[in-house]
Structure formats: C-alpha cells, structure tokens
Amino acid sequence: MTNKAVLEGGPADLPERVVDAPAPGEDMKIPHRGGYEHFRATTRRQDGPQGRLPVFEWWERTEIAE
C-alpha cells in the first residue's frame, strides 16, 4: 500500500491535494506552472476517503532554472 499525504495551502489550481507521501522527515517538491511548490510536514492529520493522512503545509515556491 502506498502512503498518501494531504497538501494544504499553495496555489488553488494544484491538480491534486492527496499525493504520495515522501519518506519520513522529507519535504515535498511538487512541479507546477514552471516552478516547484514546496510543502513541509505538520503534526496534523486529516480524515478522508483514504483514511487518516498526514498534512503537508505549503511554505514556498521556487522557479525552475532554465
């Protein structure tokens, strides 16, 4: 079974809010609109159809270098 996580914050047009979770202790970097949206783990959990999932909170955007 793949572990999932919930993304909170960041751009409203992110295509998915429930994504594969990274290894414990790692942040997430989601490619989006020519850059990356960065999410950090919180201590919170959210209940949903996939069960009780960890919540990752948006904290910054970086541009993809050309």
N, C-alpha and C positions, 0 to 999 in steps of 0.2 A: 504494500500500500504506500502510495506517495504522500508525504506530509504536505499539507497546504497551509497557507497563511492569508490573512486579510490585509489589504492595503488601505490605509486611511490618509486622507489629505492628498495634496498634489493636484495635478490637472483634473478637471471634471471629465475630460474626454479620454481618460485611460481606458483601453479596451476591456481590461479585466480587473476586478477587485479581489478575486480569490485566485492565488497563484501558487506554484510550487514553492515550498519554503526552502531557504538556504540551510546549510549546515549550522548547528548551534553556534552562536557567537558571531556569525557573519551578517553584514548588512546586505541589502538588496540593491541592485542597479538595474533599472528597467529601461530599455531603449524606447524612446518616444519622441516623435517630431524633431529629429535631427540632434537629439541630445540624450541625456540619461536622467531619469528621475531616481533619486536616492531615498531609500527607506531604511529606518532603524527599528530594531525590535523594541517593544514596550513590555511591560509586565502584565498587560491586559490580555484578555481572551474575549472572543465574540462567538456566540452560538449561531449556527446556521445549518443549512441542509447537510453540509459535510461534517458536522459535529462542532465541538468547541475548539476554535482555531486561535493561534497567536495573532496579535495585531501588530503590524509594522506601520510606523508613522513616517510620513514624508518629512524630509528635512532640508533637501536642496536639489537644485538642478544644475547639471554641467553640460556644456556643449561638446559635441563630438569634434575632435580636431580633424582638419582637412589635410 
